[in-house]
Amino acid sequence: MKTKTVVKLVVGITVIGGGVGYFMYQAMQSSWAYYYSVDDFSATGAGTQEHSFRLAGRVQPGSVVRDMESLTLRFTLAGAQAQLPVQYKGVTPDNFAEDREVVVEGRLGTTGVFQADALMTRCESKYQAKVK
């Protein structure tokens, strides 16, 4: 092969590889949401309306309000010391219940209500001893 052909081939492969890598990074970056506990979030005030992030906590007993027509679910996400109202619109997971650990992903609304785009329940471990 001639030197010019080899150089063109190397440059072409580098450009294509860089482009593919960039697009993969951009696609994956949107799924990387930082994970906060409700207490950490309240202590740092880390929420913004521009960025999506995840919050973990327990569903406060007595706080769940469902609107079956609009598929809207409202509840309070509680930590050890802090609480945050959450609104989620969509199909609720089957094992969603009061006093269950959940993870929500979304943005903090202008009214202080967390607008969740995703709601995931955490499964209790069968192998952990229950605290009495």
C-alpha positions as CSV (number, residue, x, y, z in Angstrom):
1,M,0.0,0.0,0.0
2,K,1.0,3.5,-0.7
3,T,1.7,5.9,2.2
4,K,-1.2,8.2,1.2
5,T,-3.7,5.3,1.2
6,V,-2.6,4.2,4.7
7,V,-2.8,7.7,6.1
8,K,-6.3,8.1,4.6
9,L,-7.4,4.8,6.1
10,V,-6.1,5.6,9.5
11,V,-7.7,9.1,9.5
12,G,-11.0,7.6,8.3
13,I,-11.0,4.9,11.0
14,T,-10.1,7.4,13.7
15,V,-12.9,9.8,12.6
16,I,-15.5,7.1,12.4
17,G,-14.4,5.6,15.8
18,G,-14.5,9.0,17.4
19,G,-17.9,9.7,16.1
20,V,-19.3,6.4,17.2
21,G,-17.7,6.9,20.7
22,Y,-19.2,10.4,21.0
23,F,-22.7,9.2,20.1
24,M,-22.4,6.3,22.6
25,Y,-21.3,8.7,25.3
26,Q,-24.2,11.1,24.6
27,A,-26.8,8.3,24.6
28,M,-25.5,6.8,27.9
29,Q,-25.0,10.2,29.6
30,S,-28.8,10.8,29.7
31,S,-29.3,7.5,31.5
32,W,-26.7,8.3,34.2
33,A,-28.7,10.0,36.9
34,Y,-27.1,10.8,40.2
35,Y,-28.6,9.0,43.2
36,Y,-29.6,10.9,46.4
37,S,-31.3,9.8,49.6
38,V,-34.1,12.1,50.6
39,D,-32.1,13.3,53.6
40,D,-29.0,14.0,51.5
41,F,-31.1,15.9,48.9
42,S,-32.7,18.0,51.6
43,A,-29.5,18.8,53.4
44,T,-27.6,19.9,50.3
45,G,-30.5,21.4,48.3
46,A,-28.9,19.7,45.3
47,G,-32.0,19.6,43.1
48,T,-32.5,21.8,40.0
49,Q,-35.2,21.9,37.5
50,E,-32.7,21.5,34.6
51,H,-31.3,18.1,35.5
52,S,-32.8,14.7,36.1
53,F,-31.7,12.8,39.1
54,R,-32.8,9.9,41.3
55,L,-34.1,9.9,44.8
56,A,-34.5,7.0,47.2
57,G,-36.7,6.7,50.3
58,R,-39.7,5.1,51.8
59,V,-43.3,5.8,50.8
60,Q,-44.8,7.5,53.9
61,P,-47.8,5.6,55.2
62,G,-51.1,7.4,54.6
63,S,-49.6,9.7,52.0
64,V,-50.6,7.8,48.8
65,V,-53.3,9.4,46.6
66,R,-54.2,7.8,43.3
67,D,-56.2,9.3,40.4
68,M,-57.1,6.3,38.3
69,E,-58.5,8.3,35.4
70,S,-55.3,10.2,34.8
71,L,-53.0,7.5,36.2
72,T,-51.5,10.1,38.5
73,L,-50.0,9.0,41.8
74,R,-49.1,11.4,44.6
75,F,-47.2,10.4,47.7
76,T,-44.6,11.6,50.1
77,L,-41.1,10.2,49.9
78,A,-39.6,10.0,53.4
79,G,-36.1,9.6,54.7
80,A,-35.0,9.4,58.3
81,Q,-35.3,13.2,58.8
82,A,-36.7,14.7,55.6
83,Q,-39.8,14.3,53.4
84,L,-40.5,15.3,49.8
85,P,-43.8,15.3,47.9
86,V,-43.7,13.3,44.7
87,Q,-46.0,13.2,41.7
88,Y,-45.8,10.4,39.2
89,K,-47.9,9.9,36.1
90,G,-47.9,6.4,34.6
91,V,-48.5,2.8,35.4
92,T,-47.6,2.0,39.0
93,P,-45.4,-1.1,39.7
94,D,-47.4,-4.0,41.1
95,N,-45.4,-4.1,44.3
96,F,-45.7,-0.4,45.1
97,A,-47.1,0.0,48.6
98,E,-47.0,2.3,51.6
99,D,-43.9,2.0,53.8
100,R,-41.9,0.4,50.9
101,E,-38.6,1.6,49.6
102,V,-38.8,3.2,46.2
103,V,-36.5,5.0,43.8
104,V,-37.9,7.9,41.7
105,E,-36.2,9.6,38.7
106,G,-37.2,13.0,37.5
107,R,-36.9,16.7,38.3
108,L,-37.8,19.0,41.1
109,G,-40.8,21.1,40.0
110,T,-41.1,24.9,40.6
111,T,-43.7,24.2,43.4
112,G,-41.3,22.0,45.3
113,V,-43.0,18.8,44.2
114,F,-40.7,16.2,42.6
115,Q,-42.1,15.3,39.2
116,A,-41.1,11.7,38.7
117,D,-40.7,10.2,35.2
118,A,-39.9,6.8,36.5
119,L,-40.9,4.9,39.6
120,M,-39.1,1.8,40.7
121,T,-39.7,-0.3,43.8
122,R,-36.9,-1.9,45.7
123,C,-37.4,-5.5,46.7
124,E,-37.0,-6.4,50.4
125,S,-34.3,-9.0,50.9
126,K,-35.5,-12.3,52.1
127,Y,-32.1,-12.9,53.7
128,Q,-31.9,-9.9,55.9
129,A,-33.0,-10.3,59.5
130,K,-36.0,-8.2,60.4
131,V,-35.4,-5.5,63.1
132,K,-37.8,-5.9,66.0
